Amino acid sequence: MKTRIKEYRTRLNLTQEKLADVVGVRRETIVFLEQGKYNPSLRLAHNVARTLGATIEEIFTFEE
């Protein structure tokens, strides 16, 4: 899975820590999401996208 979390996060001047606090996860989870090493639950994907002012489809690209 590829994500555009870092791109959107930096546009909003959000740190990984701040994004994690807002969506209710640890900073490490955001790190793993940005690196494509963690597939989020639908709820987490929705919360991240909403916090970043985007849709799930704009943030996450699922690959086979």
Number of C-alpha atoms within 10 A of each C-alpha: 14 16 18 17 23 19 12 18 18 12 10 12 9 14 14 19 15 15 20 18 12 11 18 13 13 14 16 12 18 23 17 13 21 19 15 17 12 14 15 16 9 10 10 15 19 18 18 25 21 14 16 21 14 14 15 18 13 13 21 21 12 10 6 3
